[in-house]
Amino acid sequence: MTLSKHPSPAFTAASNRLTIDLGALADNWRRMGALSGSARAAAVLKANAYGIGLKPAAETLYAAGARDFFVANAEEGAALRPIVPDGKIYILAGLWPGNEQLFFDNNLIPIVNSSEQLDVFLSALSQRGDHPCVLHIDTGMNRLGLGATEALALAGDAARPAGFSPVLVMSHLACADDPAHPLNCRQLESFQVVAAAFKGVESSLANSAGVHLGTDYHFDLTRPGIAVYGGEAVNGVPNPMRPVVKAQARILQIRRVATGETASYGASAQFARDSRVAIVAVGYADGYHRSVSGGGVTLRQATPSGAFGFLNGMKIPHLGRVTMDLCLFDVTDLPEDAARPGDYIELFGENIAIDDVARAGGTIGYEMLTSLGDRYERAYIESA
Ligand SMILES: *Cc1c(COP(=O)(O)O)cnc(C)c1O
């Protein structure tokens, strides 16, 4: 990992490069904060900060003003604690018998997702005294959370244990990326009722896409993730965020292929003209999913369109199947000296949107980011 505070990264001769723009990351977070209106924006740092690196992401967002942090589990929370000493760290998975001590030792806030977890938390409290928690209410996603009825009963329960004082009630939207979906309103209404029953307790509903649904959805705290990392949050709307991650891979060889020949496994690339093909050092082991394969490779029922790379000012189509360490791009339309062994092609970044590559592979930017793997050399820059 290279940490450079300059706009141009210092790389070695590695075959794959990731340039991570912490300036864009901070900007995107501030933007989601501004869009959150009077609500505070948290930072969501689960899965190694969506694959970009927990420490640099956490340091950057802390410096930008974030003090509320969401991670997936207590191990991620323990890793985050020394980076944000006075931050609130919320643990999405909650706690279970045996890992309570991790919460106390690292001052982590469990998100209580079920009545079983509530019992575990209460019995840990009875030994410990006082510790904050969050109540997660399921309002229609049917994934994690107490039912709304259960939560309302708890809110009105005069016999609640004295030390039990949730600092936040939250819920999660199932369809926020589709603003017209009727479930958004239903979840909002159900959450409003529960949030009102917990008087004086902060509330939180919106992820990135939820922030875009408007003020009603913001409550006290928003939880933007993907948008901060530069990904698309809302379907069918131009992405207003700055790209954070650029992925590049090296051309190992330029191969000339004659009309009628084929290339790659399954003879999956077929050539209707004499072509020049760049053999590039990236594959599905680097999170460049096999499903982005182009050239009419049938992987499911549908025929995916295939991804594009970018080289010397031109979009270049991917050819044939993506393999573990290698894939092919068509550079026939570039001048000969514009595609040479050793050159780096952009897989995604400023010129090719990560979500376009994801779409070509039937997936989403979230999955691309969190599958990048560790064969990339990572360099961190801070552009203005
Ligand atoms: C991951 C997650 C988020 C962030 O979602 P994005 O769609 O990345 O903005 C917010 N809330 C919860 C509960 C999550 O699990």
The ligand as a Gaussian input file, in Angstrom:
#p B3LYP/6-31G(d) Opt

LIG

0 1
 C      -24.730000      -1.352000       4.012000
 C      -25.785000      -0.652000       4.749000
 C      -26.001000       0.712000       4.526000
 C      -25.330000       1.484000       3.424000
 O      -26.043000       1.201000       2.235000
 P      -25.676000       1.855000       0.817000
 O      -26.710000       1.304000      -0.083000
 O      -24.297000       1.369000       0.491000
 O      -25.729000       3.319000       0.975000
 C      -26.928000       1.363000       5.334000
 N      -27.623000       0.678000       6.291000
 C      -27.443000      -0.650000       6.504000
 C      -28.259000      -1.331000       7.539000
 C      -26.541000      -1.350000       5.732000
 O      -26.383000      -2.670000       5.927000

